[in-house]
Amino acid sequence: MMAILFFDGPCALCNFTVEQVLKYQKPNLKSRLYFAPLQGKTAKDHLPLNLREEPFVGIVLSLDDKLLVGASAVRKLGIFLRFPFSIFAYCMVGFVYKAILSIRHKFGKVPTNKCKFSSIYEGQILP
């Protein structure tokens, strides 16, 4: 099982969320979870155009050649997270996710499509 979580690169809330997922991921699954901005080369190589153009429909999780979007992606992401964070992911509902999606840019933007993640996670961050 290998997964890539695609996120809105310039979105500060999205970058913060990725940082938290990195921090609270299950250590035994760390080598199977990767991250890439929707605006990056990895997304261009793996995702159809409609999922990597604005307005974004949300995060995209590529898991074993299957694409999950939005709340479905968050729920599936729960398998990679330690308790109790996995419970939050498993309980994500569509209307809550859509509400967060609609206000995410109010939290600000980062200057580039790649937040400066800790170097200990460098191998998990794709272009």
C-alpha positions in Angstrom: 0.0 0.0 0.0 1.5 3.3 -1.1 -0.3 6.6 -0.9 0.2 10.2 -2.0 -1.7 13.0 -0.4 -2.0 16.0 -2.8 -2.8 19.3 -1.2 -3.2 23.0 -2.1 0.5 24.1 -1.9 0.0 27.8 -1.2 -2.7 27.2 1.4 -1.4 27.9 4.9 -4.1 25.7 6.5 -3.3 22.9 4.1 0.4 23.1 4.9 -0.4 23.1 8.6 -2.5 20.0 8.2 0.2 18.2 6.3 2.6 19.1 9.1 0.2 17.6 11.6 -0.3 14.4 9.5 3.5 14.0 9.3 3.8 14.5 13.0 1.1 12.1 14.0 1.5 9.4 11.3 1.9 5.8 12.4 5.7 5.1 12.4 5.3 1.7 10.7 3.5 3.3 7.7 5.7 6.3 7.3 7.5 4.8 4.3 4.2 4.4 2.5 2.8 7.9 2.8 4.0 10.8 0.6 2.8 14.4 0.1 2.8 16.6 -3.0 1.2 20.0 -3.9 -1.6 20.0 -6.4 0.4 22.5 -8.3 3.5 20.4 -8.6 5.2 18.0 -11.0 4.0 14.8 -9.1 0.4 16.0 -9.4 0.9 16.7 -13.1 2.2 13.2 -13.6 -0.4 11.4 -11.6 -3.7 13.4 -11.6 -6.2 14.4 -14.3 -6.4 18.1 -15.1 -9.7 18.6 -13.4 -8.3 17.6 -10.0 -5.2 19.9 -10.2 -6.9 23.1 -11.5 -8.6 25.8 -9.4 -11.1 25.9 -8.0 -9.8 22.7 -6.2 -12.3 20.2 -5.2 -10.2 19.4 -2.1 -7.3 17.2 -1.2 -6.7 14.1 -3.3 -5.4 10.8 -1.9 -3.9 8.5 -4.4 -4.0 5.0 -2.8 -3.2 1.9 -4.7 -4.1 3.5 -8.1 -7.4 4.7 -6.7 -8.2 8.5 -6.3 -10.2 9.7 -3.4 -11.2 13.4 -3.1 -12.2 15.6 -0.1 -13.9 14.0 2.9 -13.4 10.5 1.4 -9.7 11.2 1.2 -9.5 12.4 4.8 -11.4 9.3 6.1 -9.1 6.9 4.2 -6.1 8.9 5.5 -7.1 7.7 9.0 -5.3 4.4 8.4 -2.0 6.3 8.4 -2.6 8.2 11.6 -2.1 7.3 15.3 -4.9 7.3 17.8 -6.8 9.6 18.5 -6.1 11.5 15.3 -7.2 8.6 13.3 -10.7 8.9 14.9 -11.0 12.5 13.7 -10.1 11.5 10.2 -12.5 8.5 10.2 -15.3 10.8 11.4 -14.9 13.5 8.7 -18.2 14.2 7.0 -18.7 15.9 3.7 -20.5 19.1 4.8 -17.8 19.8 7.4 -15.0 19.2 4.9 -16.8 21.5 2.4 -17.1 24.3 5.0 -13.3 24.0 5.8 -12.5 24.0 2.0 -14.5 27.2 1.5 -12.7 29.2 4.2 -9.2 27.7 4.0 -7.5 30.7 2.3 -8.7 32.9 5.2 -5.9 31.3 7.2 -3.3 32.8 4.8 -1.0 31.6 2.1 2.6 30.5 2.1 4.9 32.2 -0.4 5.7 29.0 -2.4 4.0 25.8 -3.3 6.0 23.9 -0.8 6.0 24.8 2.9 9.3 24.3 4.7 8.7 21.0 6.3 11.2 19.6 8.8 14.1 17.9 7.2 13.3 14.6 8.9 10.3 14.3 6.6 12.2 15.3 3.5 11.9 11.8 1.9 8.1 12.0 2.1 7.7 15.3 0.3 7.4 15.1 -3.4 7.8 17.9 -6.0 
